[in-house]
Amino acid sequence: MATGAVGPEPTDAARTRAPTYRYEFVTEQAMLAPLDSPDAPTAFSARMAGRFDERTRILTADELAVRTGEGQMVGAASAEFARGKTPGLTLALSASDMPVAQAKQFWPWMAAGRAREWVIGNFFGGRVTESEITYR
């Protein structure tokens, strides 16, 4: 189950900037089980908070936090919705002290697909002590 809120950000008195909206979503009981992963599903809790700028059409997630029973990840992301173009996505994540089986499941399917496939099929056991991934 997830909870959250979305609403307009307070504006300055002169209204000199375009409207922005802030949001926060929290889940305490989520499950991740990619179809191509041989590992057991991973239960996790997560929090995502950020804003959407109507003028620039950019959605930011300044705060991404994921916690499993045995590890955690933090990061940030943004998506640009330019008119007439495919949305642009930027993602940066850092994992610390997480089982390899769980870390593999959080690897986005669209990021370095062949490397991801190889890791999913060949890395088993152990822990990820320090890891960073950036996707643009």
C-alpha positions in Angstrom: 0.0 0.0 0.0 1.2 3.5 -0.8 0.3 6.9 0.5 1.2 10.3 -0.8 0.3 13.9 -1.5 0.5 16.2 -4.5 -0.2 19.9 -4.4 0.8 23.3 -5.5 3.9 24.8 -4.1 3.4 28.2 -2.4 4.1 31.0 -4.8 5.9 34.3 -4.2 3.7 37.3 -3.6 4.5 38.9 -7.0 3.8 35.6 -8.8 7.0 36.0 -10.9 7.5 32.3 -11.4 5.5 29.6 -13.1 3.4 27.3 -11.0 5.2 24.3 -9.5 3.8 21.3 -7.8 5.3 19.2 -5.0 4.7 15.6 -4.3 5.6 12.8 -1.9 4.9 9.1 -2.2 5.7 6.5 0.5 5.2 2.7 0.5 6.0 0.4 3.4 5.1 -2.9 1.8 6.1 -3.1 -1.9 7.5 -6.1 -3.8 9.9 -6.2 -6.7 10.1 -9.4 -8.9 11.4 -8.7 -12.4 10.3 -11.4 -14.9 13.8 -12.1 -16.1 15.3 -12.5 -12.6 15.9 -16.0 -11.1 16.1 -14.5 -7.6 13.4 -14.5 -5.0 11.1 -11.4 -5.0 12.4 -8.5 -2.9 10.2 -6.8 -0.3 11.0 -3.1 0.2 9.8 0.2 1.5 10.4 3.4 -0.4 10.0 7.2 -0.4 10.0 9.5 -3.3 9.6 13.3 -3.1 10.1 16.2 -5.5 8.4 18.7 -7.7 7.0 19.3 -11.2 7.8 22.7 -12.9 5.0 23.5 -15.3 7.1 26.1 -17.2 10.1 23.8 -17.9 8.0 20.6 -17.9 10.6 18.9 -15.7 9.6 16.4 -13.0 12.3 16.0 -10.4 12.6 13.4 -7.6 15.1 15.1 -5.3 14.7 12.3 -2.8 14.6 8.6 -3.6 15.1 6.2 -0.7 14.6 2.5 -0.8 15.1 0.1 2.1 15.0 -3.6 2.1 15.3 -5.9 5.1 19.1 -6.1 4.4 20.2 -3.0 2.6 19.4 0.4 1.3 19.6 2.7 -1.8 19.4 6.5 -2.1 19.3 8.7 -5.2 17.6 11.3 -7.4 15.9 11.4 -10.8 14.4 13.7 -13.3 12.2 13.5 -16.3 11.9 16.2 -19.0 8.7 16.2 -21.0 9.7 18.4 -24.0 6.8 18.9 -26.4 7.0 16.7 -29.5 9.9 14.6 -28.1 10.4 11.4 -26.2 10.7 12.1 -22.4 14.3 12.4 -21.2 15.2 10.5 -18.1 18.1 11.0 -15.7 18.6 8.6 -12.7 21.4 8.3 -10.1 21.4 5.6 -7.4 23.8 4.6 -4.7 23.5 1.2 -2.9 25.3 0.3 0.3 25.6 -3.0 1.9 22.8 -4.9 0.0 22.7 -8.5 -1.0 23.6 -9.1 -4.6 20.3 -10.8 -5.3 18.4 -7.7 -4.2 20.7 -5.2 -5.9 20.2 -7.0 -9.2 16.4 -6.6 -9.0 16.7 -2.8 -8.7 18.8 -2.5 -11.8 16.5 -0.7 -14.4 15.8 -2.9 -17.4 16.5 -0.1 -19.8 20.0 0.7 -18.4 22.9 -1.2 -20.0 20.6 -4.1 -21.0 23.3 -6.6 -22.1 25.4 -6.0 -19.0 22.3 -6.3 -16.8 21.4 -9.6 -18.5 24.9 -11.0 -17.9 24.9 -9.9 -14.2 21.5 -11.4 -13.6 22.5 -14.7 -15.1 26.1 -14.9 -13.6 26.3 -13.1 -10.2 25.0 -15.1 -7.2 25.6 -14.7 -3.5 27.6 -12.0 -1.7 26.9 -8.4 -0.9 27.2 -5.1 -2.8 29.1 -2.9 -0.3 29.4 0.3 -2.4 27.7 0.8 -5.8 26.6 3.7 -8.0 24.6 3.8 -11.2 23.9 6.8 -13.4 21.5 6.7 -16.3 21.0 9.5 -18.8 
